[in-house]
Amino acid sequence: NKDELPEHMLRVLGNSENMFTAILYSPEEIVDTKGVTGKSPMARRAARKDKASGDAKTTQLDLGGGGSPGKGSASPRGTASKKGASKLTLGTQFKNQLQNLMDLLGSTEPYFIRCVKSNPQKIPNNFDDKLIYDQLLYAGMLETI
């Protein structure tokens, strides 16, 4: 979306107490880009906001967690992680979390089997999608997926 917001609204949003909103709507002018090359737009905005406010610490937003400290998630005190440590992208964090979940599910042994009727006539290889969906919905199975 390339719509322009009125200047007074940008100022109000840029001064919001909500950190995410304040960083998202902070002025776009670049104060000093030294040291922020290759960072995401959110990280660059946070770095500009910190420089403008005189804060020496870099603020990081953790958009999902799951990464190990120093690799994509903010360190416990909210300061920047060690210099040179690689950061995990949100996609990589998701992939790692999904792999951990799959490993956990693979290591468990199911102790029950839920049977569903594929069709009212009980004809093999004939699937009534609505009937199957309703059975899974009422059994609470769709909520776990």
C-alpha positions in Angstrom: 0.0 0.0 0.0 1.5 3.3 -1.1 -1.2 5.6 0.4 0.3 8.6 2.2 -0.9 9.4 5.7 -1.3 13.0 6.8 1.8 14.4 8.6 0.0 14.9 11.9 -1.1 11.3 11.9 2.4 10.1 11.2 3.7 12.1 14.2 1.0 10.7 16.5 1.7 7.1 15.4 5.5 7.6 15.5 5.2 8.8 19.1 3.0 5.9 20.2 3.7 4.1 23.5 3.3 0.8 21.6 6.9 0.0 20.4 5.8 -1.8 17.3 3.6 1.1 16.1 6.2 3.7 17.0 8.9 1.9 15.0 6.6 1.2 12.1 5.5 4.8 11.8 8.7 6.5 12.7 10.0 9.1 10.2 11.6 7.5 7.1 14.6 9.8 6.9 17.9 8.0 7.5 19.9 9.4 10.4 23.0 7.2 10.0 23.1 4.0 8.1 26.6 2.9 9.2 26.4 -0.5 10.8 22.9 -1.3 9.6 23.6 -2.6 6.1 21.9 -5.9 5.4 19.4 -5.6 8.2 15.7 -6.0 7.8 13.6 -2.8 7.4 12.3 -3.2 11.0 15.8 -3.5 12.4 16.9 -0.4 10.4 14.0 1.6 11.7 14.7 0.4 15.3 18.4 1.4 14.9 17.4 4.8 13.5 14.9 5.4 16.4 17.6 4.4 18.9 20.1 6.7 17.4 17.6 9.6 17.3 16.7 9.0 21.0 20.3 8.8 22.0 20.0 5.2 23.2 23.2 3.2 22.7 21.5 -0.2 22.9 19.9 -1.7 19.8 16.3 -2.7 20.2 15.2 -5.9 18.6 11.7 -7.2 18.0 11.2 -10.9 18.5 8.4 -12.0 16.0 7.9 -15.5 17.1 10.6 -16.8 19.4 11.7 -20.4 19.1 15.2 -19.4 18.1 18.1 -19.9 20.5 19.3 -16.8 22.3 21.6 -14.8 20.0 20.2 -16.4 16.9 17.1 -14.5 16.0 15.5 -13.7 19.3 16.3 -10.8 21.6 18.7 -11.5 24.4 17.2 -11.5 27.9 17.8 -7.8 28.7 16.7 -6.6 25.2 20.2 -5.7 24.2 21.8 -6.7 20.9 23.3 -10.1 20.7 27.0 -10.6 20.2 28.5 -9.0 17.1 28.8 -11.4 14.2 26.2 -13.9 15.4 23.9 -14.9 12.6 20.2 -14.3 13.0 17.5 -16.8 12.0 14.8 -15.5 9.7 11.2 -15.9 10.6 10.9 -18.6 8.0 13.8 -20.6 9.4 12.4 -20.2 12.9 9.0 -21.6 11.7 10.8 -24.5 9.9 12.7 -25.3 13.1 9.6 -25.2 15.2 7.7 -27.3 12.8 10.6 -29.9 12.7 10.6 -30.0 16.5 6.9 -30.6 16.5 7.2 -33.3 13.9 10.0 -35.0 15.9 7.8 -34.8 19.1 4.8 -36.3 17.3 7.0 -39.0 15.7 8.4 -40.0 19.1 4.9 -40.5 20.6 2.8 -43.6 20.3 -0.9 -43.1 19.8 -3.1 -45.0 22.3 -6.4 -44.7 20.5 -7.7 -44.8 16.9 -10.6 -42.7 15.8 -12.7 -44.4 13.2 -14.9 -42.4 10.8 -17.5 -43.6 8.4 -16.5 -42.7 4.8 -20.1 -42.8 3.5 -23.6 -43.8 4.8 -23.7 -46.8 2.5 -20.3 -48.1 3.8 -19.1 -48.6 0.2 -15.3 -49.0 -0.1 -13.3 -46.1 -1.7 -16.3 -43.8 -1.8 -15.8 -40.7 0.3 -18.5 -38.3 1.4 -16.4 -35.2 2.3 -19.2 -33.5 4.3 -19.8 -36.6 6.4 -16.1 -37.0 7.1 -15.7 -33.3 7.9 -18.6 -33.3 10.3 -17.4 -36.4 12.2 -13.9 -34.9 12.6 -15.4 -31.6 13.6 -17.7 -33.0 16.3 -15.0 -35.3 17.6 -12.7 -32.3 18.2 -10.1 -33.6 15.8 -10.0 -30.5 13.6 -9.2 -28.3 16.6 -6.0 -30.3 17.2 -4.7 -29.9 13.6 
